[in-house]
Amino acid sequence: MPKDKIFDNIDTRILKALQRNGRLHNNELAKEIGLSNSACLRRVNQLEDSGVIDNYVALLNPQKLNCSLVIYVLGSFFEEDLKLRERFIFEMKSLPQIAECHLMAGDYDFILKLFVSDLDEFHSLKMRYLTKEIGIKNIKSEIALKTVKNSTELPL
């Protein structure tokens, strides 16, 4: 499937179904979509080969794993120093508590989404990793009180 191909209704229905449940067996998916098993498998393989389907994962419950405190950190860098930026990226990728790290355009240079067990764990991470030694000028922390919506599904 070429990257510029527009999805038809069947591709979209397959993607929506797999976003809801990536464990669907091909015969279950084919039945839901209204295709033969072989046609469904061919379509899914094309979506995988083209990179549209990037991966299959298990989504874990953070409350069952003692990491239910969600903290967002917005921050700014001192200056445009490529070596410091690379070190920042390396450090952020290495920390399992950081679920997301985005370099931003706008008021802040980066935003992080962390899952930690408590404020002590966050404080320890902050003091050890979110420092001027990797070029961070300042940070602002926001604690999520309640998650109203949490979805991994992309709009199709």
N, CA, C and O atoms as a GROMACS GRO file, in nm:
protein
  624
    1MET      N    1   0.084  -0.117   0.000
    1MET     CA    2   0.000   0.000   0.000
    1MET      C    3   0.089   0.124   0.000
    1MET      O    4   0.165   0.144   0.095
    2PRO      N    5   0.082   0.208  -0.102
    2PRO     CA    6   0.163   0.329  -0.107
    2PRO      C    7   0.126   0.422   0.009
    2PRO      O    8   0.012   0.423   0.055
    3LYS      N    9   0.225   0.502   0.055
    3LYS     CA   10   0.201   0.592   0.168
    3LYS      C   11   0.093   0.695   0.137
    3LYS      O   12   0.022   0.738   0.228
    4ASP      N   13   0.081   0.734   0.011
    4ASP     CA   14  -0.016   0.838  -0.022
    4ASP      C   15  -0.154   0.782  -0.055
    4ASP      O   16  -0.244   0.857  -0.092
    5LYS      N   17  -0.172   0.651  -0.042
    5LYS     CA   18  -0.301   0.590  -0.071
    5LYS      C   19  -0.403   0.634   0.033
    5LYS      O   20  -0.376   0.634   0.153
    6ILE      N   21  -0.518   0.671  -0.014
    6ILE     CA   22  -0.627   0.706   0.076
    6ILE      C   23  -0.696   0.577   0.115
    6ILE      O   24  -0.725   0.492   0.031
    7PHE      N   25  -0.722   0.563   0.244
    7PHE     CA   26  -0.788   0.442   0.292
    7PHE      C   27  -0.930   0.437   0.244
    7PHE      O   28  -1.001   0.538   0.240
    8ASP      N   29  -0.972   0.317   0.208
    8ASP     CA   30  -1.114   0.302   0.177
    8ASP      C   31  -1.188   0.265   0.306
    8ASP      O   32  -1.127   0.253   0.412
    9ASN      N   33  -1.316   0.248   0.295
    9ASN     CA   34  -1.401   0.220   0.410
    9ASN      C   35  -1.359   0.092   0.482
    9ASN      O   36  -1.364   0.084   0.605
   10ILE      N   37  -1.317  -0.008   0.407
   10ILE     CA   38  -1.277  -0.136   0.469
   10ILE      C   39  -1.149  -0.118   0.550
   10ILE      O   40  -1.140  -0.166   0.663
   11ASP      N   41  -1.048  -0.048   0.494
   11ASP     CA   42  -0.925  -0.022   0.569
   11ASP      C   43  -0.956   0.053   0.697
   11ASP      O   44  -0.905   0.019   0.804
   12THR      N   45  -1.039   0.154   0.688
   12THR     CA   46  -1.076   0.235   0.805
   12THR      C   47  -1.145   0.149   0.910
   12THR      O   48  -1.115   0.162   1.029
   13ARG      N   49  -1.236   0.062   0.869
   13ARG     CA   50  -1.306  -0.025   0.964
   13ARG      C   51  -1.209  -0.124   1.030
   13ARG      O   52  -1.220  -0.153   1.149
   14ILE      N   53  -1.114  -0.175   0.952
   14ILE     CA   54  -1.012  -0.265   1.008
   14ILE      C   55  -0.930  -0.191   1.112
   14ILE      O   56  -0.908  -0.243   1.222
   15LEU      N   57  -0.884  -0.071   1.079
   15LEU     CA   58  -0.800   0.006   1.171
   15LEU      C   59  -0.876   0.042   1.299
   15LEU      O   60  -0.821   0.034   1.408
   16LYS      N   61  -1.001   0.081   1.285
   16LYS     CA   62  -1.082   0.114   1.404
   16LYS      C   63  -1.098  -0.010   1.493
   16LYS      O   64  -1.084   0.000   1.615
   17ALA      N   65  -1.128  -0.123   1.433
   17ALA     CA   66  -1.147  -0.246   1.511
   17ALA      C   67  -1.018  -0.286   1.582
   17ALA      O   68  -1.022  -0.326   1.699
   18LEU      N   69  -0.905  -0.276   1.514
   18LEU     CA   70  -0.777  -0.315   1.575
   18LEU      C   71  -0.732  -0.215   1.682
   18LEU      O   72  -0.663  -0.253   1.777
   19GLN      N   73  -0.770  -0.088   1.666
   19GLN     CA   74  -0.738   0.009   1.772
   19GLN      C   75  -0.818  -0.022   1.898
   19GLN      O   76  -0.767  -0.003   2.009
   20ARG      N   77  -0.940  -0.069   1.883
   20ARG     CA   78  -1.022  -0.105   2.000
   20ARG      C   79  -0.972  -0.233   2.064
   20ARG      O   80  -0.974  -0.247   2.187
   21ASN      N   81  -0.927  -0.330   1.980
   21ASN     CA   82  -0.883  -0.458   2.032
   21ASN      C   83  -0.779  -0.518   1.938
   21ASN      O   84  -0.814  -0.580   1.837
   22GLY      N   85  -0.653  -0.500   1.970
   22GLY     CA   86  -0.544  -0.550   1.887
   22GLY      C   87  -0.526  -0.701   1.895
   22GLY      O   88  -0.444  -0.758   1.823
   23ARG      N   89  -0.602  -0.766   1.984
   23ARG     CA   90  -0.591  -0.911   1.999
   23ARG      C   91  -0.694  -0.986   1.917
   23ARG      O   92  -0.704  -1.108   1.926
   24LEU      N   93  -0.772  -0.916   1.837
   24LEU     CA   94  -0.870  -0.984   1.753
   24LEU      C   95  -0.800  -1.084   1.662
   24LEU      O   96  -0.702  -1.051   1.596
   25HIS      N   97  -0.851  -1.204   1.660
   25HIS     CA   98  -0.801  -1.303   1.565
   25HIS      C   99  -0.853  -1.266   1.427
   25HIS      O  100  -0.958  -1.204   1.413
   26ASN      N  101  -0.779  -1.306   1.326
   26ASN     CA  102  -0.816  -1.269   1.190
   26ASN      C  103  -0.959  -1.311   1.157
   26ASN      O  104  -1.033  -1.235   1.094
   27ASN      N  105  -1.000  -1.432   1.198
   27ASN     CA  106  -1.136  -1.475   1.165
   27ASN      C  107  -1.241  -1.387   1.234
   27ASN      O  108  -1.347  -1.362   1.177
   28GLU      N  109  -1.214  -1.340   1.356
   28GLU     CA  110  -1.306  -1.250   1.426
   28GLU      C  111  -1.312  -1.115   1.356
   28GLU      O  112  -1.419  -1.057   1.338
   29LEU      N  113  -1.196  -1.064   1.318
   29LEU     CA  114  -1.188  -0.936   1.248
   29LEU      C  115  -1.259  -0.945   1.113
   29LEU      O  116  -1.335  -0.855   1.077
   30ALA      N  117  -1.234  -1.052   1.040
   30ALA     CA  118  -1.298  -1.070   0.909
   30ALA      C  119  -1.449  -1.072   0.922
   30ALA      O  120  -1.520  -1.010   0.842
   31LYS      N  121  -1.498  -1.141   1.023
   31LYS     CA  122  -1.643  -1.148   1.045
   31LYS      C  123  -1.698  -1.009   1.078
   31LYS      O  124  -1.803  -0.970   1.026
   32GLU      N  125  -1.630  -0.935   1.165
   32GLU     CA  126  -1.675  -0.801   1.204
   32GLU      C  127  -1.677  -0.705   1.085
   32GLU      O  128  -1.767  -0.623   1.072
   33ILE      N  129  -1.576  -0.717   0.998
   33ILE     CA  130  -1.563  -0.626   0.884
   33ILE      C  131  -1.650  -0.672   0.766
   33ILE      O  132  -1.691  -0.590   0.684
   34GLY      N  133  -1.677  -0.801   0.760
   34GLY     CA  134  -1.756  -0.853   0.649
   34GLY      C  135  -1.671  -0.895   0.530
   34GLY      O  136  -1.712  -0.880   0.415
   35LEU      N  137  -1.552  -0.949   0.558
   35LEU     CA  138  -1.462  -0.996   0.453
   35LEU      C  139  -1.434  -1.145   0.474
   35LEU      O  140  -1.460  -1.200   0.581
   36SER      N  141  -1.382  -1.206   0.371
   36SER     CA  142  -1.333  -1.344   0.389
   36SER      C  143  -1.206  -1.338   0.473
   36SER      O  144  -1.142  -1.233   0.482
   37ASN      N  145  -1.170  -1.450   0.535
   37ASN     CA  146  -1.049  -1.453   0.617
   37ASN      C  147  -0.925  -1.414   0.537
   37ASN      O  148  -0.842  -1.336   0.584
   38SER      N  149  -0.913  -1.467   0.415
   38SER     CA  150  -0.793  -1.438   0.334
   38SER      C  151  -0.788  -1.291   0.291
   38SER      O  152  -0.681  -1.231   0.292
   39ALA      N  153  -0.901  -1.234   0.254
   39ALA     CA  154  -0.904  -1.093   0.213
   39ALA      C  155  -0.871  -1.002   0.331
   39ALA      O  156  -0.801  -0.902   0.316
   40CYS      N  157  -0.922  -1.036   0.447
   40CYS     CA  158  -0.896  -0.957   0.567
   40CYS      C  159  -0.748  -0.964   0.603
   40CYS      O  160  -0.686  -0.861   0.632
   41LEU      N  161  -0.692  -1.084   0.602
   41LEU     CA  162  -0.551  -1.100   0.635
   41LEU      C  163  -0.462  -1.024   0.536
   41LEU      O  164  -0.363  -0.963   0.576
   42ARG      N  165  -0.498  -1.027   0.409
   42ARG     CA  166  -0.421  -0.954   0.307
   42ARG      C  167  -0.424  -0.804   0.337
   42ARG      O  168  -0.321  -0.737   0.328
   43ARG      N  169  -0.540  -0.752   0.371
   43ARG     CA  170  -0.553  -0.608   0.403
   43ARG      C  171  -0.471  -0.572   0.527
   43ARG      O  172  -0.400  -0.471   0.527
   44VAL      N  173  -0.479  -0.652   0.632
   44VAL     CA  174  -0.403  -0.625   0.754
   44VAL      C  175  -0.254  -0.631   0.724
   44VAL      O  176  -0.179  -0.545   0.770
   45ASN      N  177  -0.210  -0.728   0.648
   45ASN     CA  178  -0.068  -0.738   0.610
   45ASN      C  179  -0.023  -0.615   0.533
   45ASN      O  180   0.088  -0.566   0.554
   46GLN      N  181  -0.107  -0.565   0.442
   46GLN     CA  182  -0.073  -0.443   0.368
   46GLN      C  183  -0.061  -0.323   0.461
   46GLN      O  184   0.029  -0.240   0.445
   47LEU      N  185  -0.152  -0.314   0.557
   47LEU     CA  186  -0.147  -0.202   0.653
   47LEU      C  187  -0.022  -0.212   0.741
   47LEU      O  188   0.038  -0.110   0.776
   48GLU      N  189   0.018  -0.333   0.777
   48GLU     CA  190   0.140  -0.352   0.855
   48GLU      C  191   0.263  -0.321   0.770
   48GLU      O  192   0.353  -0.250   0.815
   49ASP      N  193   0.269  -0.375   0.648
   49ASP     CA  194   0.385  -0.355   0.561
   49ASP      C  195   0.407  -0.208   0.526
   49ASP      O  196   0.521  -0.164   0.510
   50SER      N  197   0.298  -0.133   0.514
   50SER     CA  198   0.310   0.009   0.479
   50SER      C  199   0.346   0.095   0.599
   50SER      O  200   0.376   0.213   0.584
   51GLY      N  201   0.343   0.036   0.719
   51GLY     CA  202   0.376   0.111   0.839
   51GLY      C  203   0.259   0.183   0.902
   51GLY      O  204   0.275   0.251   1.003
   52VAL      N  205   0.140   0.170   0.844
   52VAL     CA  206   0.022   0.233   0.903
   52VAL      C  207  -0.006   0.168   1.038
   52VAL      O  208  -0.030   0.239   1.136
   53ILE      N  209  -0.001   0.036   1.044
   53ILE     CA  210  -0.004  -0.034   1.172
   53ILE      C  211   0.141  -0.046   1.216
   53ILE      O  212   0.221  -0.118   1.155
   54ASP      N  213   0.173   0.026   1.321
   54ASP     CA  214   0.311   0.039   1.365
   54ASP      C  215   0.352  -0.071   1.462
   54ASP      O  216   0.466  -0.117   1.459
   55ASN      N  217   0.258  -0.114   1.549
   55ASN     CA  218   0.294  -0.209   1.653
   55ASN      C  219   0.168  -0.258   1.722
   55ASN      O  220   0.062  -0.198   1.709
   56TYR      N  221   0.179  -0.366   1.795
   56TYR     CA  222   0.073  -0.418   1.880
   56TYR      C  223   0.129  -0.422   2.022
   56TYR      O  224   0.239  -0.470   2.044
   57VAL      N  225   0.052  -0.370   2.118
   57VAL     CA  226   0.101  -0.362   2.256
   57VAL      C  227  -0.009  -0.400   2.355
   57VAL      O  228  -0.127  -0.405   2.320
   58ALA      N  229   0.033  -0.428   2.477
   58ALA     CA  230  -0.060  -0.445   2.588
   58ALA      C  231  -0.063  -0.314   2.666
   58ALA      O  232   0.042  -0.258   2.698
   59LEU      N  233  -0.182  -0.264   2.696
   59LEU     CA  234  -0.195  -0.142   2.775
   59LEU      C  235  -0.216  -0.183   2.920
   59LEU      O  236  -0.309  -0.256   2.953
   60LEU      N  237  -0.128  -0.134   3.007
   60LEU     CA  238  -0.130  -0.174   3.147
   60LEU      C  239  -0.205  -0.072   3.233
   60LEU      O  240  -0.213   0.045   3.198
   61ASN      N  241  -0.258  -0.119   3.343
   61ASN     CA  242  -0.330  -0.034   3.436
   61ASN      C  243  -0.231   0.024   3.536
   61ASN      O  244  -0.178  -0.050   3.619
   62PRO      N  245  -0.204   0.156   3.532
   62PRO     CA  246  -0.103   0.215   3.621
   62PRO      C  247  -0.137   0.200   3.769
   62PRO      O  248  -0.046   0.190   3.852
   63GLN      N  249  -0.264   0.198   3.804
   63GLN     CA  250  -0.302   0.183   3.945
   63GLN      C  251  -0.265   0.046   4.000
   63GLN      O  252  -0.235   0.033   4.119
   64LYS      N  253  -0.268  -0.055   3.916
   64LYS     CA  254  -0.231  -0.191   3.960
   64LYS      C  255  -0.079  -0.207   3.972
   64LYS      O  256  -0.031  -0.304   4.030
   65LEU      N  257  -0.004  -0.111   3.917
   65LEU     CA  258   0.142  -0.120   3.914
   65LEU      C  259   0.211  -0.013   3.998
   65LEU      O  260   0.330   0.012   3.983
   66ASN      N  261   0.135   0.052   4.087
   66ASN     CA  262   0.188   0.153   4.177
   66ASN      C  263   0.258   0.268   4.103
   66ASN      O  264   0.364   0.314   4.144
   67CYS      N  265   0.197   0.312   3.996
   67CYS     CA  266   0.249   0.431   3.927
   67CYS      C  267   0.131   0.513   3.873
   67CYS      O  268   0.126   0.548   3.755
   68SER      N  269   0.036   0.541   3.962
   68SER     CA  270  -0.087   0.605   3.919
   68SER      C  271  -0.085   0.758   3.929
   68SER      O  272  -0.182   0.823   3.889
   69LEU      N  273   0.023   0.816   3.981
   69LEU     CA  274   0.033   0.961   3.986
   69LEU      C  275   0.087   1.009   3.851
   69LEU      O  276   0.200   0.977   3.814
   70VAL      N  277   0.005   1.086   3.780
   70VAL     CA  278   0.043   1.136   3.648
   70VAL      C  279   0.083   1.282   3.663
   70VAL      O  280   0.006   1.364   3.713
   71ILE      N  281   0.203   1.313   3.618
   71ILE     CA  282   0.254   1.450   3.627
   71ILE      C  283   0.300   1.494   3.489
   71ILE      O  284   0.371   1.421   3.419
   72TYR      N  285   0.259   1.614   3.452
   72TYR     CA  286   0.304   1.675   3.328
   72TYR      C  287   0.408   1.780   3.364
   72TYR      O  288   0.387   1.860   3.456
   73VAL      N  289   0.518   1.780   3.293
   73VAL     CA  290   0.624   1.876   3.317
   73VAL      C  291   0.646   1.955   3.190
   73VAL      O  292   0.674   1.899   3.084
   74LEU      N  293   0.634   2.086   3.201
   74LEU     CA  294   0.663   2.176   3.090
   74LEU      C  295   0.793   2.246   3.122
   74LEU      O  296   0.815   2.287   3.236
   75GLY      N  297   0.880   2.259   3.024
   75GLY     CA  298   1.009   2.318   3.054
   75GLY      C  299   1.069   2.396   2.939
   75GLY      O  300   1.027   2.386   2.824
   76SER      N  301   1.170   2.475   2.976
   76SER     CA  302   1.244   2.556   2.879
   76SER      C  303   1.393   2.528   2.893
   76SER      O  304   1.442   2.493   3.000
   77PHE      N  305   1.464   2.542   2.782
   77PHE     CA  306   1.608   2.525   2.780
   77PHE      C  307   1.676   2.662   2.793
   77PHE      O  308   1.617   2.765   2.762
   78PHE      N  309   1.801   2.660   2.839
   78PHE     CA  310   1.880   2.782   2.847
   78PHE      C  311   1.908   2.839   2.709
   78PHE      O  312   1.888   2.958   2.684
   79GLU      N  313   1.954   2.753   2.620
   79GLU     CA  314   1.998   2.799   2.488
   79GLU      C  315   1.993   2.684   2.390
   79GLU      O  316   1.967   2.569   2.426
   80GLU      N  317   2.018   2.716   2.266
   80GLU     CA  318   2.023   2.615   2.161
   80GLU      C  319   2.162   2.553   2.157
   80GLU      O  320   2.249   2.598   2.082
   81ASP      N  321   2.183   2.452   2.238
   81ASP     CA  322   2.310   2.381   2.244
   81ASP      C  323   2.281   2.236   2.202
   81ASP      O  324   2.217   2.162   2.277
   82LEU      N  325   2.328   2.197   2.085
   82LEU     CA  326   2.297   2.066   2.029
   82LEU      C  327   2.342   1.952   2.120
   82LEU      O  328   2.270   1.854   2.135
   83LYS      N  329   2.460   1.963   2.180
   83LYS     CA  330   2.509   1.856   2.269
   83LYS      C  331   2.420   1.842   2.392
   83LYS      O  332   2.390   1.730   2.434
   84LEU      N  333   2.380   1.954   2.450
   84LEU     CA  334   2.291   1.948   2.566
   84LEU      C  335   2.154   1.893   2.528
   84LEU      O  336   2.092   1.818   2.603
   85ARG      N  337   2.107   1.930   2.410
   85ARG     CA  338   1.977   1.881   2.363
   85ARG      C  339   1.982   1.730   2.342
   85ARG      O  340   1.887   1.659   2.377
   86GLU      N  341   2.090   1.681   2.285
   86GLU     CA  342   2.107   1.536   2.267
   86GLU      C  343   2.115   1.464   2.401
   86GLU      O  344   2.061   1.354   2.415
   87ARG      N  345   2.182   1.524   2.498
   87ARG     CA  346   2.190   1.464   2.630
   87ARG      C  347   2.052   1.460   2.697
   87ARG      O  348   2.014   1.360   2.758
   88PHE      N  349   1.977   1.571   2.683
   88PHE     CA  350   1.840   1.575   2.735
   88PHE      C  351   1.758   1.462   2.675
   88PHE      O  352   1.690   1.390   2.748
   89ILE      N  353   1.762   1.448   2.543
   89ILE     CA  354   1.685   1.344   2.475
   89ILE      C  355   1.728   1.206   2.522
   89ILE      O  356   1.643   1.120   2.548
   90PHE      N  357   1.858   1.183   2.535
   90PHE     CA  358   1.908   1.055   2.583
   90PHE      C  359   1.855   1.026   2.724
   90PHE      O  360   1.808   0.915   2.751
   91GLU      N  361   1.864   1.123   2.812
   91GLU     CA  362   1.819   1.104   2.951
   91GLU      C  363   1.669   1.076   2.956
   91GLU      O  364   1.625   0.987   3.029
   92MET      N  365   1.590   1.150   2.879
   92MET     CA  366   1.445   1.132   2.882
   92MET      C  367   1.406   0.994   2.829
   92MET      O  368   1.314   0.930   2.882
   93LYS      N  369   1.475   0.947   2.725
   93LYS     CA  370   1.446   0.814   2.670
   93LYS      C  371   1.483   0.703   2.767
   93LYS      O  372   1.425   0.595   2.763
   94SER      N  373   1.579   0.730   2.855
   94SER     CA  374   1.627   0.625   2.945
   94SER      C  375   1.541   0.608   3.070
   94SER      O  376   1.555   0.507   3.140
   95LEU      N  377   1.454   0.702   3.099
   95LEU     CA  378   1.375   0.696   3.222
   95LEU      C  379   1.241   0.627   3.199
   95LEU      O  380   1.159   0.678   3.123
   96PRO      N  381   1.218   0.514   3.263
   96PRO     CA  382   1.092   0.442   3.241
   96PRO      C  383   0.970   0.518   3.292
   96PRO      O  384   0.858   0.491   3.246
   97GLN      N  385   0.987   0.611   3.383
   97GLN     CA  386   0.874   0.688   3.436
   97GLN      C  387   0.820   0.788   3.333
   97GLN      O  388   0.706   0.834   3.346
   98ILE      N  389   0.900   0.820   3.234
   98ILE     CA  390   0.856   0.916   3.132
   98ILE      C  391   0.788   0.840   3.019
   98ILE      O  392   0.852   0.769   2.942
   99ALA      N  393   0.656   0.858   3.011
   99ALA     CA  394   0.577   0.790   2.908
   99ALA      C  395   0.582   0.866   2.776
   99ALA      O  396   0.577   0.805   2.669
  100GLU      N  397   0.591   0.997   2.784
  100GLU     CA  398   0.595   1.081   2.664
  100GLU      C  399   0.692   1.196   2.685
  100GLU      O  400   0.702   1.251   2.795
  101CYS      N  401   0.763   1.230   2.579
  101CYS     CA  402   0.850   1.347   2.578
  101CYS      C  403   0.838   1.410   2.441
  101CYS      O  404   0.864   1.346   2.339
  102HIS      N  405   0.797   1.535   2.439
  102HIS     CA  406   0.778   1.607   2.312
  102HIS      C  407   0.858   1.737   2.315
  102HIS      O  408   0.851   1.813   2.411
  103LEU      N  409   0.934   1.762   2.210
  103LEU     CA  410   0.995   1.894   2.191
  103LEU      C  411   0.888   1.980   2.126
  103LEU      O  412   0.820   1.938   2.034
  104MET      N  413   0.875   2.103   2.176
  104MET     CA  414   0.760   2.186   2.141
  104MET      C  415   0.801   2.316   2.073
  104MET      O  416   0.914   2.361   2.083
  105ALA      N  417   0.704   2.373   2.003
  105ALA     CA  418   0.711   2.511   1.956
  105ALA      C  419   0.609   2.586   2.039
  105ALA      O  420   0.499   2.536   2.062
  106GLY      N  421   0.643   2.705   2.084
  106GLY     CA  422   0.550   2.781   2.166
  106GLY      C  423   0.617   2.831   2.292
  106GLY      O  424   0.738   2.856   2.293
  107ASP      N  425   0.540   2.845   2.399
  107ASP     CA  426   0.592   2.901   2.524
  107ASP      C  427   0.693   2.810   2.593
  107ASP      O  428   0.781   2.859   2.664
  108TYR      N  429   0.683   2.680   2.573
  108TYR     CA  430   0.774   2.584   2.636
  108TYR      C  431   0.850   2.507   2.529
  108TYR      O  432   0.801   2.488   2.418
  109ASP      N  433   0.970   2.463   2.565
  109ASP     CA  434   1.054   2.388   2.472
  109ASP      C  435   1.025   2.239   2.473
  109ASP      O  436   1.049   2.170   2.375
  110PHE      N  437   0.971   2.189   2.587
  110PHE     CA  438   0.939   2.047   2.595
  110PHE      C  439   0.824   2.025   2.692
  110PHE      O  440   0.796   2.107   2.779
  111ILE      N  441   0.760   1.909   2.674
  111ILE     CA  442   0.657   1.864   2.767
  111ILE      C  443   0.681   1.716   2.792
  111ILE      O  444   0.709   1.640   2.699
  112LEU      N  445   0.668   1.676   2.917
  112LEU     CA  446   0.686   1.537   2.957
  112LEU      C  447   0.558   1.488   3.024
  112LEU      O  448   0.488   1.565   3.089
  113LYS      N  449   0.530   1.361   3.006
  113LYS     CA  450   0.422   1.296   3.081
  113LYS      C  451   0.489   1.184   3.161
  113LYS      O  452   0.548   1.092   3.105
  114LEU      N  453   0.478   1.193   3.294
  114LEU     CA  454   0.541   1.096   3.382
  114LEU      C  455   0.436   1.017   3.459
  114LEU      O  456   0.330   1.068   3.494
  115PHE      N  457   0.468   0.891   3.484
  115PHE     CA  458   0.392   0.806   3.575
  115PHE      C  459   0.484   0.771   3.691
  115PHE      O  460   0.587   0.707   3.672
  116VAL      N  461   0.447   0.813   3.812
  116VAL     CA  462   0.526   0.785   3.931
  116VAL      C  463   0.435   0.734   4.042
  116VAL      O  464   0.312   0.744   4.035
  117SER      N  465   0.498   0.678   4.145
  117SER     CA  466   0.419   0.623   4.256
  117SER      C  467   0.374   0.731   4.353
  117SER      O  468   0.266   0.722   4.411
  118ASP      N  469   0.458   0.834   4.371
  118ASP     CA  470   0.424   0.939   4.467
  118ASP      C  471   0.509   1.062   4.440
  118ASP      O  472   0.594   1.063   4.351
  119LEU      N  473   0.485   1.167   4.519
  119LEU     CA  474   0.559   1.292   4.499
  119LEU      C  475   0.707   1.278   4.534
  119LEU      O  476   0.790   1.347   4.477
  120ASP      N  477   0.739   1.190   4.626
  120ASP     CA  478   0.881   1.168   4.659
  120ASP      C  479   0.958   1.114   4.538
  120ASP      O  480   1.070   1.156   4.512
  121GLU      N  481   0.896   1.021   4.467
  121GLU     CA  482   0.962   0.968   4.347
  121GLU      C  483   0.978   1.077   4.242
  121GLU      O  484   1.083   1.087   4.178
  122PHE      N  485   0.876   1.159   4.225
  122PHE     CA  486   0.886   1.270   4.129
  122PHE      C  487   0.997   1.367   4.172
  122PHE      O  488   1.078   1.410   4.089
  123HIS      N  489   0.999   1.402   4.299
  123HIS     CA  490   1.101   1.495   4.348
  123HIS      C  491   1.242   1.441   4.321
  123HIS      O  492   1.331   1.515   4.280
  124SER      N  493   1.260   1.313   4.345
  124SER     CA  494   1.391   1.250   4.321
  124SER      C  495   1.429   1.259   4.172
  124SER      O  496   1.542   1.293   4.139
  125LEU      N  497   1.335   1.227   4.085
  125LEU     CA  498   1.361   1.238   3.940
  125LEU      C  499   1.393   1.381   3.900
  125LEU      O  500   1.486   1.408   3.824
  126LYS      N  501   1.315   1.472   3.953
  126LYS     CA  502   1.333   1.614   3.921
  126LYS      C  503   1.472   1.662   3.963
  126LYS      O  504   1.540   1.729   3.886
  127MET      N  505   1.513   1.628   4.083
  127MET     CA  506   1.642   1.674   4.134
  127MET      C  507   1.760   1.607   4.061
  127MET      O  508   1.868   1.666   4.050
  128ARG      N  509   1.738   1.487   4.013
  128ARG     CA  510   1.848   1.414   3.949
  128ARG      C  511   1.857   1.438   3.799
  128ARG      O  512   1.967   1.446   3.744
  129TYR      N  513   1.742   1.451   3.732
  129TYR     CA  514   1.744   1.453   3.585
  129TYR      C  515   1.696   1.584   3.522
  129TYR      O  516   1.738   1.616   3.410
  130LEU      N  517   1.612   1.658   3.587
  130LEU     CA  518   1.558   1.780   3.526
  130LEU      C  519   1.636   1.901   3.577
  130LEU      O  520   1.583   1.985   3.650
  131THR      N  521   1.763   1.907   3.538
  131THR     CA  522   1.856   2.004   3.594
  131THR      C  523   1.923   2.088   3.486
  131THR      O  524   1.912   2.061   3.366
  132LYS      N  525   1.992   2.190   3.532
  132LYS     CA  526   2.064   2.278   3.439
  132LYS      C  527   2.181   2.206   3.372
  132LYS      O  528   2.229   2.252   3.269
  133GLU      N  529   2.227   2.094   3.430
  133GLU     CA  530   2.339   2.020   3.371
  133GLU      C  531   2.304   1.965   3.233
  133GLU      O  532   2.394   1.939   3.152
  134ILE      N  533   2.176   1.948   3.205
  134ILE     CA  534   2.138   1.905   3.070
  134ILE      C  535   2.067   2.019   2.996
  134ILE      O  536   1.994   1.995   2.899
  135GLY      N  537   2.089   2.141   3.042
  135GLY     CA  538   2.042   2.259   2.970
  135GLY      C  539   1.903   2.308   3.005
  135GLY      O  540   1.849   2.394   2.935
  136ILE      N  541   1.844   2.256   3.111
  136ILE     CA  542   1.708   2.297   3.147
  136ILE      C  543   1.714   2.426   3.230
  136ILE      O  544   1.779   2.432   3.334
  137LYS      N  545   1.645   2.526   3.180
  137LYS     CA  546   1.641   2.657   3.246
  137LYS      C  547   1.536   2.658   3.357
  137LYS      O  548   1.563   2.699   3.469
  138ASN      N  549   1.415   2.612   3.323
  138ASN     CA  550   1.310   2.606   3.424
  138ASN      C  551   1.205   2.504   3.384
  138ASN      O  552   1.192   2.467   3.267
  139ILE      N  553   1.131   2.460   3.484
  139ILE     CA  554   1.022   2.366   3.460
  139ILE      C  555   0.899   2.409   3.539
  139ILE      O  556   0.907   2.481   3.638
  140LYS      N  557   0.786   2.361   3.491
  140LYS     CA  558   0.658   2.381   3.559
  140LYS      C  559   0.591   2.245   3.564
  140LYS      O  560   0.578   2.177   3.462
  141SER      N  561   0.548   2.205   3.683
  141SER     CA  562   0.486   2.073   3.700
  141SER      C  563   0.337   2.089   3.719
  141SER      O  564   0.290   2.180   3.788
  142GLU      N  565   0.262   2.000   3.657
  142GLU     CA  566   0.117   1.997   3.672
  142GLU      C  567   0.078   1.854   3.707
  142GLU      O  568   0.116   1.760   3.637
  143ILE      N  569   0.001   1.837   3.814
  143ILE     CA  570  -0.040   1.704   3.860
  143ILE      C  571  -0.184   1.678   3.815
  143ILE      O  572  -0.273   1.759   3.840
  144ALA      N  573  -0.204   1.565   3.750
  144ALA     CA  574  -0.339   1.527   3.707
  144ALA      C  575  -0.416   1.478   3.830
  144ALA      O  576  -0.371   1.388   3.901
  145LEU      N  577  -0.533   1.537   3.854
  145LEU     CA  578  -0.615   1.496   3.967
  145LEU      C  579  -0.702   1.376   3.932
  145LEU      O  580  -0.721   1.286   4.014
  146LYS      N  581  -0.754   1.376   3.810
  146LYS     CA  582  -0.841   1.268   3.766
  146LYS      C  583  -0.833   1.258   3.615
  146LYS      O  584  -0.836   1.359   3.544
  147THR      N  585  -0.823   1.136   3.565
  147THR     CA  586  -0.822   1.116   3.420
  147THR      C  587  -0.965   1.098   3.374
  147THR      O  588  -1.034   1.005   3.415
  148VAL      N  589  -1.009   1.188   3.287
  148VAL     CA  590  -1.146   1.184   3.235
  148VAL      C  591  -1.152   1.099   3.108
  148VAL      O  592  -1.248   1.026   3.086
  149LYS      N  593  -1.049   1.111   3.025
  149LYS     CA  594  -1.040   1.033   2.902
  149LYS      C  595  -0.895   0.998   2.880
  149LYS      O  596  -0.806   1.082   2.895
  150ASN      N  597  -0.871   0.873   2.843
  150ASN     CA  598  -0.738   0.825   2.812
  150ASN      C  599  -0.752   0.728   2.697
  150ASN      O  600  -0.797   0.615   2.716
  151SER      N  601  -0.714   0.769   2.580
  151SER     CA  602  -0.733   0.685   2.462
  151SER      C  603  -0.604   0.673   2.384
  151SER      O  604  -0.524   0.767   2.376
  152THR      N  605  -0.584   0.556   2.326
  152THR     CA  606  -0.470   0.538   2.235
  152THR      C  607  -0.519   0.538   2.089
  152THR      O  608  -0.439   0.523   1.996
  153GLU      N  609  -0.650   0.554   2.071
  153GLU     CA  610  -0.707   0.549   1.936
  153GLU      C  611  -0.687   0.683   1.865
  153GLU      O  612  -0.710   0.789   1.922
  154LEU      N  613  -0.644   0.675   1.740
  154LEU     CA  614  -0.633   0.792   1.655
  154LEU      C  615  -0.764   0.814   1.580
  154LEU      O  616  -0.833   0.717   1.548
  155PRO      N  617  -0.800   0.938   1.553
  155PRO     CA  618  -0.925   0.963   1.480
  155PRO      C  619  -0.911   0.919   1.334
  155PRO      O  620  -0.816   0.957   1.265
  156LEU      N  621  -1.005   0.840   1.289
  156LEU     CA  622  -1.003   0.794   1.148
  156LEU      C  623  -1.130   0.838   1.079
  156LEU      O  624  -1.149   0.810   0.960
   0.00000   0.00000   0.00000
